[in-house]
Amino acid sequence: MIFYPAIDIKDGKCVRLLRGNMQQETIFNNSPEEQAKIFERLGCEWLHLIDLNGAFEGLPVNHQAVIKILNKVNIPIQIGGGIRSIKTIEYWIHQGLSRIILGTAAVNNPELIKLATKEFPNKIAVSIDAKNGYVATNGWAQTTSVTSLELAKQLEGIGVSYIIYTDIDRDGAMNGPNIEQTETLAKSISIPVIASGGISSLDDLKTLKQSSAKLNGVISGRAIYNEIFTINEAINILRF
């Protein structure tokens, strides 16, 4: 399994939100590119970036910060937040991003998902962000009537490389991930699943590693910024 350290960018800074609330932020680094370099130096194989402003506004906002990160590190990067057109996907791919994460578009514009996976095979992931089991969109500000499992099954067979599953109520709260729902989702589909939201201890990582769902990886943010565990500890648990 791969450990994905999260760099959430808001107003050009590396922050963490509580349950996706833009008004409840903690700034961890004024320089996202320096934070990215730290993660690379500590042995991370991938970076997980989210343009938080972009997620709410529906278009890339923190592109300058992302470009600085791309110029600073050599490991592959996946990015999400405000990516809702094929033009934006093409832009980020050409800038050097290894994987594009679509979220809101999966519900509001499924044809874009199909087009993107055709135009950029093996480079498109979908983020399923759930609140009480229902998919949330537009920076988690709106909850739909579509369940996370329904959406995941709709994505089968159209070329989506990965699904990132987040329980919004767990995100940034340090109460542990929703392991039951993550396992249920992963066992119901053939698309590899990356777990996200609420990682609060090494025991959480061990439980996900031992899951019968065969997850691809885990995304963590606040736990590593708060030094609950080290990058090296996380990598060693998930890798071996």
Order of alpha helices (4+ residues) and beta strands (2+ residues): beta-beta-beta-alpha-beta-alpha-alpha-beta-alpha-beta-alpha-alpha-beta-beta-beta-alpha-beta-alpha-beta-alpha-beta-alpha-alpha
